[in-house]
Amino acid sequence: MKCLVTGSAGFIGSHLCERLVRDGHEVVGIDGFIPYYPRAVKERNLARLKSEPRFTQHRLDLRTDALGPALDGVEAIFHLAGMPGLTQSWTDFDAYQSCNLTATHRLLEAVKKADRLKRFIFASTSSVYGQFSTGDEIMPTRPASPYGVTKLAAEHLCHSYQAFDLPLVVLRFFSVYGPRQRPDMGYFRFINAMLEDQPITVFGDGLQVRGNTYIDDCIDATALALNAPVGETYNLGGSETASVWDILQKLERILGRRAAIYRESARPGDQRSTFADTSKLRRHLGWQPKVILDDGLERQVAWQKSAYFRPLIAAAKAWSASAAAPH
């Protein structure tokens, strides 16, 4: 099958492209390299794919560029591209609106009359539920941040295109972690700070609870969505929860050192508790998470300690200094 993955150079997207190629699919990747974090990090994510004859990468901005050539012959689309993160969505709403809504609309318009399309899999988020995201797919959707609002709106936009027989499946991701995690995400920041003997900022009381999804388990479920019934929405999350303090204790054990903690007030819109009831996903697709939290964290720590990873820190620091400099 010929599959297209948007956001192909990102954390989840690059892993998904590798999995689809390994499964024998022809894969077309699209990424706009939006400067949310250093491009060097994304280029490194694609390193293993560059020699794959069944993989083609396009640098395209879904918001503005012509999409037709990249979509030619595509039978399945995994729409993972978007602007992530809660905090920045309060201060740069236009970026979230354009990346999460305008980009999705242009992609939907481009495939509206694609007769060969068998699945359009949209990557959503637990943030559509709001501060308390523990339960199944019938939980009320009450997003508590502009990010969550734009992702829920994008879901509704996708559903509206079922009027044109869009073969839609929605996956709501819950707190994905593991190797290649974005540098703005919590576990990445915690591990890197401990490796560099820097303080870790804990927002609020640290009792925020997350259901944790290891990247391999996330990719397994996302690939299986090719066979999901059209029109369904699925929560995609692991089977273990942990608070911020729980995670820090586990990292202290893995790294053999204490974490230096710096406390700040809670961030607006931050989720208080998340835990996915994945009964429907298990029932429909036979999926279940395999990687326990302790093992997953050890794998992410090993990646962040590796020679493969360390050059990315230099790139991230240079990018941060450049972004902060006056222009």
C-alpha positions as CSV (number, residue, x, y, z in Angstrom):
1,M,0.0,0.0,0.0
2,K,1.2,3.5,-0.7
3,C,1.0,5.5,2.5
4,L,1.5,9.2,3.2
5,V,2.7,10.5,6.6
6,T,2.5,14.2,7.4
7,G,4.9,15.3,10.1
8,S,7.2,12.6,8.9
9,A,10.3,14.1,10.5
10,G,8.8,14.4,13.9
11,F,9.0,12.1,17.0
12,I,6.0,9.9,16.2
13,G,6.1,10.5,12.4
14,S,9.6,9.2,11.9
15,H,9.0,6.1,13.9
16,L,5.8,5.5,12.0
17,C,7.5,5.8,8.6
18,E,10.2,3.3,9.6
19,R,7.5,0.9,10.8
20,L,5.4,1.2,7.6
21,V,8.5,0.7,5.4
22,R,9.4,-2.4,7.5
23,D,5.9,-3.7,6.9
24,G,6.4,-3.5,3.1
25,H,4.5,-0.3,2.3
26,E,5.7,2.5,0.0
27,V,5.9,5.6,2.2
28,V,5.7,9.3,1.2
29,G,6.7,11.7,4.0
30,I,5.7,15.4,4.2
31,D,7.2,17.8,6.7
32,G,7.4,21.6,6.6
33,F,10.2,21.7,9.2
34,I,8.2,24.4,11.1
35,P,10.8,25.9,13.6
36,Y,9.1,24.8,16.8
37,Y,12.4,23.1,17.6
38,P,15.7,22.7,15.7
39,R,15.6,21.3,12.2
40,A,18.8,19.4,13.0
41,V,16.8,17.2,15.4
42,K,14.2,16.4,12.7
43,E,16.9,15.7,10.1
44,R,18.5,13.2,12.6
45,N,15.1,11.5,13.0
46,L,15.1,10.8,9.3
47,A,18.6,9.3,9.2
48,R,17.6,5.7,9.0
49,L,15.0,6.4,6.3
50,K,17.3,8.1,3.8
51,S,18.7,4.9,2.4
52,E,15.2,3.2,2.1
53,P,14.1,2.8,-1.5
54,R,10.5,2.7,-0.5
55,F,10.6,6.0,1.3
56,T,10.4,9.5,-0.3
57,Q,10.6,12.7,1.7
58,H,9.0,16.0,0.6
59,R,9.6,19.4,2.3
60,L,6.2,20.9,2.0
61,D,4.2,23.3,4.1
62,L,0.6,22.0,4.2
63,R,-0.7,25.5,4.8
64,T,0.7,27.0,1.5
65,D,2.4,24.5,-0.8
66,A,0.9,22.5,-3.7
67,L,0.2,19.0,-2.4
68,G,-1.0,17.2,-5.6
69,P,2.3,15.6,-6.7
70,A,3.0,14.2,-3.2
71,L,-0.5,12.7,-3.0
72,D,-0.4,11.0,-6.3
73,G,-1.5,7.3,-5.9
74,V,-1.7,7.5,-2.1
75,E,-4.0,4.9,-0.6
76,A,-3.7,5.8,3.1
77,I,-2.9,9.0,4.9
78,F,-1.6,9.4,8.5
79,H,-2.0,13.0,9.3
80,L,0.3,13.6,12.2
81,A,1.5,17.1,11.3
82,G,0.5,19.9,13.6
83,M,1.7,22.5,16.2
84,P,2.1,20.7,19.6
85,G,2.3,22.0,23.1
86,L,0.0,23.6,25.6
87,T,2.0,26.6,26.9
88,Q,2.9,28.3,23.6
89,S,-0.7,28.0,22.3
90,W,-1.6,30.9,24.7
91,T,0.9,33.3,23.1
92,D,1.0,32.2,19.5
93,F,-2.6,31.2,18.6
94,D,-2.2,32.1,14.9
95,A,0.5,29.4,14.6
96,Y,-1.8,26.8,16.2
97,Q,-4.8,27.8,14.1
98,S,-2.8,27.7,10.9
99,C,-0.9,24.5,11.5
100,N,-3.7,22.5,13.1
101,L,-6.7,23.8,11.2
102,T,-5.7,25.6,8.0
103,A,-3.2,22.8,7.2
104,T,-5.8,20.1,7.9
105,H,-8.4,21.9,5.7
106,R,-6.0,22.1,2.8
107,L,-5.1,18.4,3.1
108,L,-8.8,17.4,3.2
109,E,-9.5,19.5,0.2
110,A,-6.6,17.9,-1.7
111,V,-7.9,14.4,-1.0
112,K,-11.6,15.1,-1.3
113,K,-12.0,13.4,-4.6
114,A,-9.3,10.7,-4.2
115,D,-11.1,7.5,-5.1
116,R,-8.2,5.3,-4.1
117,L,-8.0,6.5,-0.5
118,K,-8.8,3.7,1.9
119,R,-8.0,5.4,5.3
120,F,-7.4,8.9,6.5
121,I,-6.0,8.5,10.0
122,F,-6.0,11.7,12.0
123,A,-3.7,12.1,15.0
124,S,-5.5,13.9,17.8
125,T,-4.7,14.3,21.5
126,S,-6.0,13.7,25.0
127,S,-6.0,17.5,25.4
128,V,-9.4,17.5,23.6
129,Y,-10.8,16.2,26.9
130,G,-9.4,19.0,29.1
131,Q,-7.8,18.9,32.5
132,F,-9.3,15.6,33.5
133,S,-8.8,13.1,30.7
134,T,-9.4,9.7,32.4
135,G,-11.9,7.4,30.8
136,D,-13.1,6.2,27.4
137,E,-14.0,7.9,24.2
138,I,-17.4,9.1,25.4
139,M,-15.8,11.5,28.0
140,P,-17.0,15.1,27.4
141,T,-14.6,17.1,25.2
142,R,-13.7,20.3,27.2
143,P,-10.3,21.4,26.0
144,A,-8.6,23.7,28.6
145,S,-6.0,25.2,26.2
146,P,-6.0,26.8,22.8
147,Y,-3.9,23.8,21.6
148,G,-6.7,21.4,22.7
149,V,-9.3,23.7,21.1
150,T,-7.6,23.6,17.7
151,K,-7.1,19.9,17.8
152,L,-10.8,19.3,18.6
153,A,-11.8,21.7,15.9
154,A,-9.6,19.7,13.5
155,E,-11.3,16.5,14.5
156,H,-14.7,18.1,13.7
157,L,-13.4,19.4,10.4
158,C,-12.3,15.8,9.5
159,H,-15.7,14.5,10.5
160,S,-17.4,17.0,8.3
161,Y,-15.5,15.6,5.2
162,Q,-17.2,12.3,5.7
163,A,-19.9,14.0,3.6
164,F,-17.4,13.3,0.8
165,D,-16.9,9.7,1.9
166,L,-13.6,10.4,3.7
167,P,-12.6,7.1,5.3
168,L,-11.7,8.7,8.6
169,V,-10.2,7.1,11.8
170,V,-9.3,9.4,14.7
171,L,-6.6,8.4,17.2
172,R,-6.3,10.4,20.4
173,F,-2.7,10.1,21.7
174,F,-2.0,10.1,25.4
175,S,1.5,11.3,26.6
176,V,3.9,9.4,24.2
177,Y,7.5,9.1,25.4
178,G,10.7,7.2,24.3
179,P,13.6,7.8,22.0
180,R,13.3,10.8,19.7
181,Q,10.9,12.5,22.1
182,R,10.6,16.2,21.2
183,P,13.1,18.4,23.2
184,D,10.2,20.5,24.7
185,M,8.5,17.5,26.3
186,G,8.7,16.7,30.0
187,Y,10.6,13.5,30.1
188,F,13.2,14.7,27.6
189,R,13.7,17.9,29.7
190,F,13.9,15.9,33.0
191,I,16.5,13.5,31.7
192,N,18.6,16.1,30.0
193,A,18.7,18.3,33.0
194,M,19.8,15.4,35.2
195,L,22.5,14.4,32.7
196,E,23.8,18.0,32.7
197,D,23.4,18.5,36.5
198,Q,20.9,21.3,35.9
199,P,17.8,22.0,37.9
200,I,14.4,20.6,36.8
201,T,11.4,22.9,36.8
202,V,8.3,21.4,38.3
203,F,5.1,23.3,37.7
204,G,2.4,23.3,40.4
205,D,2.4,20.6,43.1
206,G,3.9,17.8,40.9
207,L,0.9,15.6,41.6
208,Q,-0.3,15.8,38.0
209,V,-0.8,12.3,36.7
210,R,-0.2,11.0,33.2
211,G,-1.0,7.8,31.5
212,N,2.2,6.9,29.7
213,T,2.5,5.5,26.1
214,Y,5.8,4.1,25.0
215,I,6.6,5.0,21.4
216,D,6.7,1.4,20.1
217,D,3.2,0.7,21.5
218,C,1.9,4.0,20.0
219,I,3.3,3.0,16.6
220,D,1.8,-0.5,16.8
221,A,-1.6,0.9,17.3
222,T,-1.2,3.6,14.7
223,A,-0.2,1.0,12.0
224,L,-3.1,-1.2,13.0
225,A,-5.5,1.7,12.4
226,L,-5.1,0.9,8.7
227,N,-7.6,-1.9,9.4
228,A,-9.9,0.1,11.8
229,P,-13.6,0.6,11.0
230,V,-14.2,3.8,9.2
231,G,-15.7,6.6,11.4
232,E,-14.3,5.4,14.7
233,T,-12.4,7.4,17.3
234,Y,-9.9,5.6,19.6
235,N,-8.0,6.6,22.8
236,L,-4.4,5.4,22.4
237,G,-2.6,5.2,25.7
238,G,-0.5,2.9,27.9
239,S,-1.5,0.9,30.9
240,E,0.4,2.8,33.7
241,T,0.0,6.1,35.3
242,A,2.6,8.2,37.2
243,S,2.8,11.6,38.8
244,V,5.7,14.0,38.1
245,W,7.3,12.9,41.4
246,D,6.9,9.3,40.5
247,I,8.7,9.9,37.2
248,L,11.5,11.8,38.9
249,Q,12.0,9.0,41.4
250,K,12.3,6.5,38.6
251,L,14.8,8.6,36.8
252,E,16.9,9.1,39.9
253,R,17.1,5.3,40.2
254,I,17.9,4.8,36.6
255,L,20.6,7.5,36.5
256,G,21.9,7.0,40.0
257,R,21.7,10.6,41.0
258,R,19.4,13.0,42.7
259,A,17.3,15.6,40.8
260,A,17.7,19.2,41.7
261,I,14.2,20.7,41.7
262,Y,13.0,24.3,41.0
263,R,9.4,25.0,41.7
264,E,7.1,27.3,39.7
265,S,3.4,27.9,39.8
266,A,1.0,25.7,37.7
267,R,0.7,26.5,34.0
268,P,-2.7,27.6,32.7
269,G,-4.5,24.8,30.8
270,D,-2.1,22.0,32.1
271,Q,-3.9,18.7,32.4
272,R,-4.4,17.4,35.9
273,S,-4.9,13.7,35.2
274,T,-4.9,11.6,32.0
275,F,-5.4,7.9,31.6
276,A,-6.8,6.3,28.5
277,D,-9.4,3.6,28.6
278,T,-8.3,1.7,25.5
279,S,-11.0,-1.0,25.7
280,K,-12.4,-0.2,22.2
281,L,-8.9,-0.2,20.6
282,R,-8.1,-3.6,22.1
283,R,-11.5,-5.0,21.1
284,H,-11.5,-3.7,17.5
285,L,-7.8,-4.2,16.6
286,G,-6.5,-6.7,19.1
287,W,-3.9,-4.2,20.3
288,Q,-2.4,-4.0,23.8
289,P,0.6,-2.1,25.2
290,K,3.7,-4.2,25.8
291,V,6.4,-1.9,27.3
292,I,6.2,-1.2,31.0
293,L,7.0,2.3,32.2
294,D,10.3,1.4,33.9
295,D,11.7,-0.3,30.8
296,G,10.5,2.5,28.5
297,L,12.2,5.2,30.7
298,E,15.4,3.2,30.7
299,R,15.3,3.0,26.9
300,Q,14.8,6.8,26.6
301,V,17.6,7.5,29.1
302,A,19.9,5.2,27.1
303,W,19.0,7.1,23.9
304,Q,19.7,10.5,25.5
305,K,23.0,9.3,26.8
306,S,24.1,7.8,23.5
307,A,26.6,9.2,21.0
308,Y,23.7,9.4,18.5
309,F,21.9,11.8,20.7
310,R,24.5,14.1,22.2
311,P,25.1,16.2,19.0
312,L,21.4,17.1,19.1
313,I,21.9,18.9,22.4
314,A,24.5,21.2,20.8
315,A,22.1,21.9,18.0
316,A,19.2,22.6,20.4
317,K,21.4,25.0,22.4
318,A,22.5,26.9,19.3
319,W,18.9,27.1,18.1
320,S,17.7,28.4,21.4
321,A,20.4,31.0,21.6
322,S,19.5,32.1,18.0
323,A,15.8,32.2,18.7
324,A,16.3,34.3,21.9
325,A,18.7,36.8,20.2
326,P,17.2,40.2,19.0
327,H,16.5,40.5,15.3
